[in-house]
Amino acid sequence: DVVLGQYVGDPSGVGDSKLGYLDDPTVPKGSCTPTFATAVLYVQNERWDGIPFILRCGKALNERKAEVRLQFTDVPGDIFAGRCQRNELVVRVQPDEAIYLKMMTKRPGVFFSPEETELDLTYRSRYK
C-alpha cells in the first residue's frame, strides 16, 4: 500500500510555511512531482508474516528526523480492555541521537490503570 502527496502552502503561515511546492518559482506549473510518500511493505515468509514495515518520508514536514520504530505485537488476553498502546522501541538517528523503549505499565494500586513509561538513553544526556 502506497500513498503519494504534494505539500501545499498554509495561508495563515509565516515565511516559507506560507508557500506550497507549486509556489516555488523553480517548479514548473502543474507539476505532479510527489513530495511525500508512505509505503506499507510486507515480507512474505514465516518469520515476518503479518508484520508491516512502514516507510515515510517527505519535504516540508513539521519535524526533520530520521528514526527506526519497532512496534511490538499486542499480547493476547488484554486485561486493560484496549486502553493500552503498543510497546515500541525507537532508535533515533538524527537529530539528537537516542534509543528509548516506550512501554505500557500498570500504576501501583488495586485498579487497572495503565500508563506509558519510557526507558530512555539519549546520547547527549548520557555522554556529556
N, C-alpha and C positions, 0 to 999 in steps of 0.2 A: 504494500500500500504506500503510495507516494502523494504528497501534497506539495505543489509549487505555488509561489506567490511573488508579488512585486510590491515593495513598500510604497506607501502614499504619504503625502505631507499631512501635517497637523495644523489646520488653520489657526488654532489658538496657541501653537508652539512659538518658541523664540529661536531665532538664528537658523541653524541647519535643520532643526527638528520641524521647522515650518515647511521645508521643501521635500517633495517626493522624488522618486527616481526619475520620472519623466520631466521634472522641473530642472534637472541638470542640463546646462547648455551643451555639454559634450555628448549627450544621449540623443539618438535620432528620435524624432516624434513618432509615436505609435509603436515604440519598441516593445516587444513581448519577452524580453530577457528576464528570466526569474532572478529575484534577489533573495529568495527564501526557499528552503526545501526541508521537508521532514519525510523520512522514509522508515517504514517498519519492515524489518527483514526477519526471516525465519530460516534456521538451519535444519535441513531435513535429515536428521539422524536421531538415534535413541537418546543420546545424552542431552541434546538441546531441544527435544520435541516440546512444542508449545511455549518456548521461551522467546519473547520478542526482543530484537535488537533495534533500538530506536536511535536514529541518527538525525540530528537537527543542526542546521547552520543557516546563516544569513547575514546580510548587511543591515546597518541602521537598526539593530535590536536595542532593547533597553539596557542590556548588560553585554559587556565584552568578556567572554570567559571560555575556557576550554577545560572540560572535565569529563570523567567517566563515571557513570552512576550504575550500580548493580542493585536492582531491587530483588529482594528475596521473596520466594513464593509464600502465599498465605499458609498458615498452619491449619490442618484440619481440626474441627471441633472448636470453633471460635467461641470462647467463654465471654467475650466482650460485646457480643451482639452487633458486630460490624462497626464498632466505634474506633477501630484501630487503623492506622495507616500501615503500609508495608515497611518492614525494616529495610534499610538502604545503606550501602557502602559507597561513599563518594571519594573519588581521587581527583582533586583539582590540580590541573597542570599550570594554569595561569588565570587571572593574576592571583597573588598570594597563595603559593603552593600549600596544599593541605591534604590530609587524609582524615576523614571522620566517618563514624558509624552512627547513623540515626536509627534508634530502636524504640519500640513501644514497651513501656514498663508499667506495672501496676503500682499505684500510690499505696504507701503503707496504710493499713486500716482494714476495717471489715467490709468496706464497699468495693465493688469492682470499678475503680476509677483509673482508666488508662491515661498515660501522658507520654509525650515524645521526649526522649533524652538523647544526648549526644556524647559519644566518646570522641574527643577532638585532639588531633595532632596538627596544629597549624605551624608550619615550618618556621615562620618568622618569630612566633612567641616561644617556641621550644628552643631554637638555636639563635640566640641574640648575638 
